[in-house]
């Protein structure tokens, strides 16, 4: 009887190990840690000249999937600096010529925005970042920099990232995979992905009404786990802007600001701008803080030759 029990326990343990190995392999294939896109095959469509800007369709291939987007160009002679938009969570398509894009383009900065992997015209499986996986998304962002490098009407030394929310984690890793001139983020955090997810659950009351102090204690006791942007942020040298709404219910605001101040003390070129009583959508349409989009545009303009 005892021998049979030992045999059953060993079989169950073996099955558990086999399942764990399969899950590990599936996660590896879904978001390989070595994903990269240093020299993507790129094609540009014809330039479509409009009243106050021009548009060019762009297709570039990263990790076996064609990514599709639109390059918005300023009028007048180049070469122009460029900002690459990185999406937040969810199945987002490329940005249209809205307020943020128009604000940059009218000031002389080209903007490139692509459909997120697996969304719209872009190939691949959608939204690995929503599951805490950022390798492919970071490769796509770094690949966008390489794709634009072949254009003579853009300044190769003045291409940077802009984005919101989840884009902070993607931009952090992508900026270690390629050289960027700047990173400008809205409603992003250097906290880990699981810490931010825990905060969001607690802030919306999933475990009852908790005070700010109680939520902070829970986050601290949970520790840093999941995707961690901090090692990447310590590695990059590009200046970064972090715009934070004080009423943001998606990221832990005091902890975010404290960690950004720590990076500043370590010598990183970090600027933090807060917007009183503003929520998460600082660059949404409409924005939760009316002057947030122009703050991002003006910060970028101080770091490029527009």
C-alpha positions as CSV (number, residue, x, y, z in Angstrom):
1,X,0.0,0.0,0.0
2,X,2.8,2.4,1.0
3,X,4.7,1.6,-2.2
4,X,1.6,2.3,-4.3
5,X,1.1,5.6,-2.5
6,X,4.7,6.5,-3.2
7,X,4.3,5.6,-6.9
8,X,1.1,7.8,-7.1
9,X,2.8,10.7,-5.5
10,X,5.8,10.4,-7.8
11,X,3.5,10.2,-10.8
12,X,1.6,13.3,-9.7
13,X,4.9,15.2,-9.1
14,X,6.1,14.1,-12.6
15,X,2.9,15.3,-14.2
16,X,3.2,18.6,-12.4
17,X,6.8,19.1,-13.6
18,X,5.7,18.2,-17.2
19,X,2.8,20.7,-17.0
20,X,5.2,23.4,-15.7
21,X,7.7,22.6,-18.5
22,X,4.9,22.9,-21.1
23,X,3.7,26.2,-19.7
24,X,7.2,27.6,-19.6
25,X,7.8,26.6,-23.2
26,X,4.5,28.2,-24.3
27,X,5.3,31.4,-22.5
28,X,8.8,31.4,-24.0
29,X,7.3,31.0,-27.5
30,X,4.6,33.6,-26.9
31,X,7.1,36.2,-25.7
32,X,10.7,35.1,-26.2
33,X,13.2,36.9,-23.9
34,X,15.7,37.3,-26.8
35,X,13.1,39.1,-29.0
36,X,14.9,41.8,-31.0
37,X,14.4,43.8,-34.2
38,X,17.7,45.6,-35.0
39,X,17.3,45.8,-38.8
40,X,13.7,45.3,-39.8
41,X,12.7,44.9,-43.5
42,X,10.9,48.1,-44.1
43,X,8.7,49.5,-46.9
44,X,7.3,53.1,-47.2
45,X,4.3,54.0,-49.2
46,X,4.0,57.2,-51.3
47,X,4.0,60.5,-49.5
48,X,0.4,61.9,-49.2
49,X,0.7,65.7,-49.0
50,X,-2.2,67.2,-47.0
51,X,-3.0,70.8,-46.1
52,X,-0.7,71.2,-43.1
53,X,1.3,67.9,-43.0
54,X,2.1,64.8,-45.0
55,X,1.4,61.1,-44.3
56,X,3.4,58.0,-45.2
57,X,2.3,54.4,-44.6
58,X,5.0,52.3,-43.1
59,X,5.4,48.5,-42.8
60,X,8.3,46.9,-41.0
61,X,8.8,43.3,-39.9
62,X,9.8,42.3,-36.3
63,X,10.1,38.8,-35.1
64,X,8.2,37.4,-38.1
65,X,5.3,39.8,-37.9
66,X,4.7,42.8,-40.1
67,X,3.9,45.9,-38.1
68,X,1.9,48.6,-39.9
69,X,1.6,52.3,-39.1
70,X,1.6,55.9,-40.3
71,X,4.4,58.5,-40.3
72,X,3.1,62.0,-39.9
73,X,5.6,64.5,-41.4
74,X,5.7,68.3,-40.9
75,X,5.7,70.6,-43.9
76,X,8.9,72.3,-44.8
77,X,12.4,71.0,-45.3
78,X,13.8,68.3,-43.1
79,X,15.4,66.5,-41.6
80,X,12.9,66.5,-38.8
81,X,13.2,65.0,-35.3
82,X,10.7,62.2,-34.7
83,X,8.6,60.8,-31.9
84,X,7.4,57.2,-31.9
85,X,4.2,56.6,-30.0
86,X,4.0,53.5,-27.8
87,X,0.5,52.4,-26.8
88,X,-0.8,51.6,-23.3
89,X,-2.8,48.5,-22.5
90,X,-5.5,47.0,-24.8
91,X,-5.9,46.4,-28.5
92,X,-5.1,49.9,-29.7
93,X,-4.7,51.0,-33.3
94,X,-2.3,53.7,-34.5
95,X,-3.0,57.3,-33.5
96,X,-4.8,59.5,-35.9
97,X,-4.0,63.1,-36.6
98,X,-5.4,64.3,-33.3
99,X,-4.4,67.0,-30.8
100,X,-1.2,65.4,-29.5
101,X,0.1,64.3,-33.0
102,X,-0.9,67.7,-34.5
103,X,0.8,69.6,-31.7
104,X,4.1,67.8,-32.4
105,X,3.9,67.9,-36.2
106,X,2.9,71.5,-36.3
107,X,6.0,72.3,-34.2
108,X,8.3,70.5,-36.6
109,X,8.5,67.0,-35.0
110,X,7.5,64.0,-37.1
111,X,5.3,61.4,-35.3
112,X,5.2,57.6,-36.1
113,X,2.4,55.5,-34.7
114,X,1.7,51.9,-35.5
115,X,-1.1,49.5,-34.8
116,X,-0.2,47.4,-31.8
117,X,1.1,43.9,-32.6
118,X,-1.9,41.8,-33.5
119,X,-4.2,44.8,-33.9
120,X,-5.5,46.4,-37.1
121,X,-3.0,45.9,-39.9
122,X,-0.2,44.6,-37.7
123,X,0.4,40.9,-37.6
124,X,1.2,38.7,-34.5
125,X,-0.8,38.0,-31.4
126,X,-2.4,40.9,-29.6
127,X,-1.5,42.4,-26.3
128,X,1.1,40.3,-24.5
129,X,1.7,43.3,-22.3
130,X,-1.7,42.7,-20.7
131,X,-0.3,39.4,-19.4
132,X,2.9,41.0,-18.1
133,X,5.0,40.1,-21.2
134,X,6.9,42.9,-22.8
135,X,9.7,41.4,-24.9
136,X,8.0,41.4,-28.3
137,X,6.4,44.8,-27.7
138,X,9.8,46.3,-26.8
139,X,11.3,44.7,-29.9
140,X,8.5,46.3,-32.0
141,X,9.3,49.7,-30.5
142,X,13.0,49.4,-31.0
143,X,12.3,48.1,-34.5
144,X,10.3,51.3,-35.2
145,X,13.4,53.4,-34.5
146,X,15.5,51.3,-36.9
147,X,12.7,51.5,-39.5
148,X,12.8,55.3,-39.5
149,X,16.6,55.4,-39.6
150,X,16.6,54.8,-43.4
151,X,14.7,58.1,-44.1
152,X,16.8,61.1,-45.2
153,X,14.0,63.5,-44.1
154,X,14.4,62.4,-40.4
155,X,17.1,63.2,-37.9
156,X,18.5,59.8,-36.9
157,X,20.0,61.3,-33.7
158,X,16.7,62.8,-32.6
159,X,14.2,60.0,-32.5
160,X,12.5,59.3,-29.2
161,X,9.6,57.6,-27.6
162,X,6.3,59.0,-26.3
163,X,3.5,57.1,-24.8
164,X,1.1,56.5,-21.9
165,X,0.5,54.0,-19.1
166,X,1.9,50.6,-20.1
167,X,4.2,52.3,-22.5
168,X,6.5,53.1,-19.6
169,X,7.5,49.5,-19.2
170,X,7.9,49.0,-23.0
171,X,9.9,52.2,-23.5
172,X,12.2,51.3,-20.6
173,X,13.3,48.1,-22.2
174,X,13.2,49.3,-25.8
175,X,15.5,52.2,-25.0
176,X,18.2,49.6,-23.9
177,X,17.8,47.9,-27.3
178,X,18.3,51.0,-29.4
179,X,19.5,54.6,-29.0
180,X,16.8,57.2,-28.4
181,X,17.1,60.9,-27.8
182,X,14.2,61.2,-25.3
183,X,11.4,59.4,-23.5
184,X,8.2,61.3,-22.7
185,X,5.5,59.4,-20.8
186,X,2.1,60.1,-19.4
187,X,0.6,58.1,-16.5
188,X,3.4,55.6,-16.4
189,X,5.3,54.2,-13.4
190,X,8.7,52.7,-12.7
191,X,7.0,50.3,-10.2
192,X,6.8,46.7,-11.4
193,X,3.9,45.5,-13.5
194,X,2.4,43.3,-10.6
195,X,2.7,46.1,-8.1
196,X,0.8,48.4,-10.4
197,X,-1.8,45.7,-11.0
198,X,-2.2,45.2,-7.2
199,X,-2.6,48.9,-6.7
200,X,-5.3,49.1,-9.4
201,X,-7.3,46.2,-7.8
202,X,-7.0,47.7,-4.3
203,X,-7.8,51.3,-5.4
204,X,-11.0,50.3,-7.1
205,X,-12.1,48.4,-4.0
206,X,-11.8,44.8,-5.0
207,X,-10.9,44.0,-1.4
208,X,-13.1,46.6,0.2
209,X,-12.6,50.2,1.0
210,X,-8.9,50.8,2.0
211,X,-7.1,53.9,3.1
212,X,-4.2,55.2,1.0
213,X,-1.9,54.2,3.9
214,X,-3.3,50.6,3.9
215,X,-2.8,50.3,0.1
216,X,0.7,51.6,0.4
217,X,1.5,49.0,3.1
218,X,0.1,46.2,0.9
219,X,2.2,47.3,-2.1
220,X,5.3,47.5,0.0
221,X,4.7,44.1,1.6
222,X,4.1,42.5,-1.8
223,X,7.6,43.5,-3.0
224,X,8.8,44.0,-6.5
225,X,7.6,41.2,-8.8
226,X,6.6,40.7,-12.4
227,X,8.2,42.8,-15.1
228,X,10.5,45.3,-13.5
229,X,11.5,48.4,-15.6
230,X,13.9,49.7,-13.0
231,X,17.1,47.9,-14.2
232,X,16.4,49.2,-17.7
233,X,15.8,52.8,-16.5
234,X,19.1,52.7,-14.6
235,X,20.8,51.6,-17.8
236,X,19.5,54.2,-20.3
237,X,21.0,57.7,-20.6
238,X,18.2,59.5,-22.5
239,X,16.3,62.2,-20.7
240,X,12.8,61.3,-19.6
241,X,9.6,63.1,-18.7
242,X,7.1,61.6,-16.4
243,X,3.7,63.3,-16.3
244,X,1.6,62.1,-13.3
245,X,-2.0,62.9,-12.4
246,X,-2.4,63.1,-8.6
247,X,-5.8,61.4,-8.8
248,X,-4.6,58.5,-11.0
249,X,-6.3,55.3,-9.9
250,X,-4.2,53.0,-12.1
251,X,-0.7,53.6,-10.7
252,X,0.5,54.2,-7.1
253,X,1.3,58.0,-7.3
254,X,3.4,58.5,-4.1
255,X,5.5,55.4,-4.7
256,X,5.9,56.3,-8.4
257,X,7.2,59.8,-7.5
258,X,9.4,58.6,-4.8
259,X,11.1,56.1,-7.1
260,X,11.5,58.7,-9.9
261,X,13.1,61.0,-7.3
262,X,15.5,58.2,-6.4
263,X,16.5,57.8,-10.0
264,X,17.2,61.6,-10.1
265,X,19.4,61.3,-7.0
266,X,21.3,58.5,-8.8
267,X,22.1,61.0,-11.6
268,X,19.4,60.1,-14.1
269,X,18.0,62.9,-16.3
270,X,14.4,62.5,-15.0
271,X,11.8,65.3,-14.9
272,X,8.5,64.8,-13.0
273,X,5.5,67.0,-13.7
274,X,2.3,66.5,-11.6
275,X,-1.2,67.6,-12.5
276,X,-3.4,68.2,-9.5
277,X,-6.6,66.1,-9.3
278,X,-6.0,64.7,-12.8
279,X,-6.8,61.1,-13.6
280,X,-5.0,58.5,-15.7
281,X,-5.8,59.8,-19.2
282,X,-3.5,62.7,-19.3
283,X,-3.2,62.5,-23.1
284,X,-6.5,61.0,-23.9
285,X,-9.2,62.8,-25.9
286,X,-10.2,64.8,-24.0
287,X,-7.2,64.8,-21.5
288,X,-7.8,64.6,-17.8
289,X,-5.5,67.7,-17.5
290,X,-6.1,70.2,-20.3
291,X,-2.4,71.3,-20.4
292,X,-0.9,67.9,-20.2
293,X,-0.5,67.3,-24.0
294,X,1.1,70.8,-24.5
295,X,3.4,70.1,-21.6
296,X,4.6,66.9,-23.4
297,X,5.1,68.8,-26.7
298,X,7.0,71.6,-25.1
299,X,9.3,69.3,-23.2
300,X,10.1,67.4,-26.4
301,X,10.8,70.6,-28.3
302,X,13.5,71.6,-25.8
303,X,15.4,68.5,-26.6
304,X,15.4,68.5,-30.4
305,X,16.1,70.7,-33.3
306,X,12.6,71.3,-34.6
